[in-house]
Amino acid sequence: MNHPPGPAPGLTPVPCHTRPKPEIVRVEYSLSTKADCGLAWRIFSDCAHWYRFSDGYRSIEWRGEPWAPGSRLQIEIVNPVAATQDRVITICTPPRCVAWINHVLGYTMEQWVLFDPDACGGTRVSTWIEITGAEFDRCAVEKLITRLIKEWFVNFCAECDRMVREV
């Protein structure tokens, strides 16, 4: 066959160096609780009570077996905006870690939550989240996500500590 040089008619290649690079925001956060990994996981995995850690949740519904890879969490949020999140569990190894891909408002987010035994006793709870997708103000999104994650995990660890005192 004899093909003319260059791209097919109607197609214009975009050199890699001129393609817009997607913005990715990464936020990391960690803190400790007096609860062991098992108790911390039990409190975390009871997502029906996540409203205790943030006022942003309206409803949470499982689609599939809870915490199984491939299962989905449909989360209706009301703060900072009203929207529905679709979380697909990608990895779950209780009581040590869980990861998901989250889709909401044109954004895609990957998040990991890790539960590691703390050298001083208790559990070091850490999370990281990477956000990409729709165009956004990188600094504003980073501040918002940091605030939301910090609020949620501070309240979560306080609940874990409260449960340790009750036992």
DATA-V986792 format. One record per pair of residues at least 24 apart in sequence whose C-alpha atoms are under 10 Angstrom apart, sorted by the first residue. I is the first residue (numbers start at 1). J is the second residue. If there is no record, write none. Layout:
BEGIN
[[I	J] [I	J]]
END
This chain:
BEGIN
[[22	132] [22	133] [22	134] [22	135] [23	130] [23	131] [23	132] [23	133] [23	134] [23	135] [23	136] [23	137] [23	138] [24	108] [24	109] [24	129] [24	130] [24	131] [24	132] [24	133] [24	136] [24	138] [24	142] [25	109] [25	129] [25	130] [25	131] [25	132] [25	136] [25	137] [25	138] [25	139] [25	141] [25	142] [25	145] [26	109] [26	110] [26	111] [26	128] [26	129] [26	130] [26	131] [26	132] [26	138] [26	141] [26	142] [26	145] [26	146] [27	111] [27	127] [27	128] [27	129] [27	130] [27	131] [27	141] [27	142] [27	143] [27	145] [27	146] [27	149] [28	111] [28	112] [28	126] [28	127] [28	128] [28	129] [28	130] [28	145] [28	146] [28	149] [28	150] [29	113] [29	125] [29	126] [29	127] [29	128] [29	129] [29	146] [29	149] [29	150] [29	153] [30	113] [30	114] [30	115] [30	124] [30	125] [30	126] [30	127] [30	128] [30	149] [30	150] [30	153] [30	154] [31	123] [31	124] [31	125] [31	126] [31	127] [31	150] [31	153] [31	154] [31	157] [32	115] [32	116] [32	117] [32	118] [32	120] [32	121] [32	122] [32	123] [32	124] [32	125] [32	126] [32	153] [32	154] [32	157] [32	158] [32	160] [32	161] [33	115] [33	117] [33	118] [33	121] [33	122] [33	123] [33	124] [33	125] [33	154] [33	156] [33	157] [33	158] [33	159] [33	160] [33	161] [33	162] [33	164] [34	118] [34	120] [34	121] [34	122] [34	123] [34	124] [34	157] [34	158] [34	160] [34	161] [34	162] [34	163] [34	164] [34	165] [35	117] [35	118] [35	121] [35	122] [35	123] [35	124] [35	157] [35	158] [35	159] [35	160] [35	161] [35	162] [35	163] [35	164] [35	165] [36	95] [36	115] [36	116] [36	117] [36	118] [36	121] [36	122] [36	123] [36	124] [36	160] [36	161] [36	164] [37	94] [37	95] [37	96] [37	97] [37	114] [37	115] [37	116] [37	117] [37	118] [37	121] [37	122] [37	123] [37	124] [37	125] [38	94] [38	95] [38	96] [38	115] [38	117] [38	122] [38	123] [39	95] [39	122] [39	123] [39	160] [39	161] [39	163] [39	164] [40	95] [40	96] [40	115] [40	122] [40	123] [40	124] [40	125] [40	156] [40	157] [40	159] [40	160] [40	161] [40	163] [40	164] [41	94] [41	95] [41	96] [41	97] [41	98] [41	114] [41	115] [41	123] [41	125] [41	160] [42	94] [42	95] [42	160] [43	156] [43	157] [43	159] [43	160] [43	163] [44	95] [44	113] [44	153] [44	156] [44	157] [44	159] [44	160] [45	94] [45	95] [45	98] [47	73] [47	75] [50	152] [50	155] [50	156] [51	152] [52	152] [52	155] [52	156] [52	159] [53	148] [53	149] [53	151] [53	152] [53	153] [53	154] [53	155] [53	156] [53	157] [53	158] [53	159] [54	79] [54	148] [54	149] [54	151] [54	152] [54	153] [54	154] [54	155] [54	156] [55	79] [55	80] [55	151] [55	152] [56	80] [56	81] [56	82] [56	148] [56	152] [57	82] [57	83] [57	84] [58	82] [58	83] [58	84] [59	84] [60	84] [60	85] [61	86] [62	87] [63	87] [63	88] [66	92] [67	91] [67	92] [67	93] [67	94] [67	98] [67	99] [67	100] [68	92] [68	93] [68	98] [69	93] [69	98] [69	99] [69	100] [70	100] [71	100] [72	100] [72	101] [72	102] [73	100] [73	102] [74	102] [75	102] [75	104] [79	148] [80	144] [80	148] [81	105] [87	111] [96	123] [96	125] [97	125] [97	126] [97	127] [98	127] [99	127] [99	128] [99	129] [100	129] [101	129] [101	130] [101	131] [102	129] [102	131] [103	131] [103	132] [103	133] [104	133] [105	133] [105	134] [106	132] [106	133] [106	134] [106	135] [107	131] [107	132] [107	133] [107	134] [107	135] [107	136] [108	132] [108	133] [108	134] [109	133] [122	160] [122	161] [122	164] [123	157] [123	160] [124	157] [125	153] [125	156] [125	157] [126	153] [127	153]]
END
